[in-house]
Amino acid sequence: MTNDKIYVSAAGFGSGLIANTALNANQFTIGTATTTADQRFVYDSSTGALFFDANGNVSGGVTQIATLSTGLAMTSAQIFVTV
């Protein structure tokens, strides 16, 4: 997933996302749940699920937004925030 990008809308997702930039590194994690209040996107590399968490608290409303391939070397730089 070196050159692939996922585009999300700052207006649609909100939650501290900054438009016209790549996602901040502290807003992304690989695993099954967020581990800090700053994290908004979680990629589960074993299932390929990409989740959005509006408040960094999985119990507060995590939503699966995509299913990707499993085992990707994904980073926050591959999620680009638009207006």
C-alpha positions in Angstrom: 0.0 0.0 0.0 2.9 2.3 -0.7 1.3 4.7 -3.2 -2.4 4.1 -2.3 -4.3 6.8 -0.5 -7.6 6.8 1.4 -9.4 10.2 1.3 -11.7 11.2 4.1 -13.6 14.5 4.6 -12.7 16.7 7.6 -16.3 18.1 7.3 -17.8 14.7 7.3 -15.6 13.0 9.9 -14.7 16.0 12.1 -13.0 14.9 15.4 -10.0 17.2 15.1 -9.0 16.2 11.5 -7.2 18.9 9.7 -8.2 19.5 6.1 -5.7 19.3 3.2 -3.1 17.2 5.1 -2.2 13.6 5.7 -3.6 12.2 8.9 -1.5 13.0 12.0 0.5 10.0 13.1 -1.0 10.1 16.6 -4.5 9.8 15.0 -3.8 6.3 13.6 -3.0 2.9 15.0 -2.7 -0.7 13.9 -4.6 -3.1 16.1 -8.1 -3.9 17.2 -8.9 -0.8 19.2 -7.7 2.7 20.0 -5.2 3.1 22.8 -5.2 6.9 23.2 -7.8 9.6 23.1 -6.1 11.1 20.0 -6.5 8.0 17.8 -9.3 8.2 15.2 -8.5 5.5 12.7 -7.7 1.8 13.5 -6.5 -0.7 10.9 -6.9 -4.3 12.0 -4.2 -6.0 10.0 -5.6 -9.5 10.7 -9.0 -8.8 9.3 -8.4 -5.8 7.0 -11.0 -3.7 8.8 -10.5 0.0 8.9 -12.4 1.7 11.7 -13.2 5.3 12.6 -13.5 6.3 16.2 -14.9 9.9 16.7 -13.6 10.2 20.3 -10.7 7.9 20.7 -12.8 5.6 22.9 -13.8 2.3 21.3 -16.7 1.9 23.6 -17.9 5.3 22.5 -18.9 4.4 18.9 -16.3 2.8 16.7 -17.5 2.4 13.1 -16.0 0.2 10.4 -15.6 2.3 7.3 -13.8 0.0 4.9 -12.4 -3.5 4.4 -8.9 -3.6 3.1 -6.5 -6.4 2.4 -5.0 -8.0 5.4 -1.4 -7.6 6.5 -0.8 -4.2 4.9 2.1 -2.0 6.1 -0.3 0.9 6.4 0.6 4.3 8.0 -1.2 7.5 8.8 0.4 9.1 5.7 -1.9 7.0 3.5 -5.0 8.6 4.9 -5.4 12.1 3.4 -7.9 14.5 4.9 -9.9 16.7 2.5 -12.2 19.7 3.2 
